[in-house]
Structures are given as C-alpha cells and as structure tokens.
Amino acid sequence: MLNLTRPLVFFDLETTGVDVYRDRIVQIGAIKVMPDGTKTEHEWIINPSMSIPKGASDVHGITDDMVVNKPKLGDIATELAELFTDTDLGGYNVKNFDIPMLAEEFNRIGLNLDTETIKIVDVMTIFMRKEQRTLSAAYKKYCGKELVDAHDAMADIKASMEVLDGQFAHYNDLPYSPAELHEFCFPADPDAYDVEGKLRFVDGELAINFGKNKGQTLQNLAGNDPGYLEWILNGSFSDKVKEAIKDVIR
C-alpha cells in the first residue's frame, strides 16, 4: 500500500464539459486517505450556475433538474478548503483535467489550490505507461471485475483506488510514496515553465510548446506574429501563461 507522510486525496469531477477554463463542476467525489490509513468519503452534487449540455448529461447522468436545489461551489468553500489544503492529490487523469478544473473553480470562489508543489498520483498515467487502456479496462485487468456505474464520481474514484492497489500487486518496481509516483508519472522537465506545459524555456528564452508555433520564442512572435499572442490572451490558457505573454508584449 501507499507510504504516506501527509494526507492524499483521491478525487473525481463530473462537469458541464471539458474546457477547464469555461466549464463548471456538477459533482465532486473524494476519498481522503490519512498517513495512518484511515479514510473519509466526501461527495457533493453542485449547482454550476449554468445549463448542463445534453452531451455532458448523457455521460454522467446529471441534469439541470437535479441541481436546481443543490449548493453552488462557493456554498461549500469551507468544506473544500478543509478537504484539499496541505494534501497530495490522486485519481484517474487528474493532472490533465481534474486538477486544472478544480484550480480554476477554486480561484472563482476565492480559494487557492496548490498546483506547483503538490505530488500527484495519477493511476491513468501509470496504466498508460504500462498498458494504455481506459479506466474500465484497468479495473477489469487489475481488479478482475467489470466497472459498474462508470462516470459516477464516487464509483470512478473508488475504482481508481482499487486499480492502484492492483497496480502495486502487479508491478514490483512501482514506488510507494506519492513523491516517487509523481516522478514516475511526470519526470521533471528542467525547462518547463507552466504546469500544463504550454510554454518552456529554449536556450534561456520562453517559447511556445504546442501547435503550429511550437519552438517559436515569445519574443520572435511578438515581432513577427503578434496576433497569435493576442489569440492566446483571449483563449483558454492559464493566468501564468497569459502573464508571460503580457510581459513580452509590454
């Protein structure tokens, strides 16, 4: 099992869509694991203050009618702060989706989620490095069972925790601490600038790390294609990336 030196929160979000900057949370499921092995479960259905698209409802089963009388995220800010403060985080694909989504939502209600120093245990990344399958396939392989109620937050996160236990049993070379698992899943990039990897340093200068201008420095783009930088400023990018763009433009 995991060797913990501080609490680890496994969590899963169901949302109105997949844009972490524009969409909103409709369900949070979380299990907090303490260093002594004790666990507490937490679950909320959230009123996102926007209509839930049918495509999203078709995935997770949560509709507008179901959230009318549910709390908004700000209404449970105290509970969320207590749950997520001074913890490491775990789950399935949490680094690429759930953590950025939660960080954006926290920012809207005046909370801060530490995305720079936390350790992340992402069982999807372990699985993809070993097998490359979905959560349902991971559950079948490592737990020997079919995943029932997929895309329900609590069902998914409980399955993720069982998958991690199965991965420990299956691979004898996996480390047991969140810090070492974080390094296994996400090897440190000394040239990385932001958590999502949109920008990185190239020969000491910040450069684009995605799309058609990958490898182009911000300074060059400011002189040759300023419209591209304006597109980033108006798009779905983190505040850290946008601040870097603003610094170059200034």
Secondary structure, DSSP 4 states (H G I P E B T S, - for coil): ----SS-EEEEEEEES-S-TTT--EEEEEEEEE-TTS-EEEEEEE---SSPPPHHHHHHH---HHHHTTSPPGGGGHHHHHHHHTT-EEEESSIIIIIHHHHHHHHHHTT-----SS--EEEHHHHHHHHT---HHHHHHHHHSS---STT-HHHHHHHHHHHHHHHHHH-TT--SSHHHHHHHHS---TTB-STT-SEEEETTEEEE-SGGGTT-BHHHHHHH-HHHHHHHHTSS--HHHHHHHHHHH-
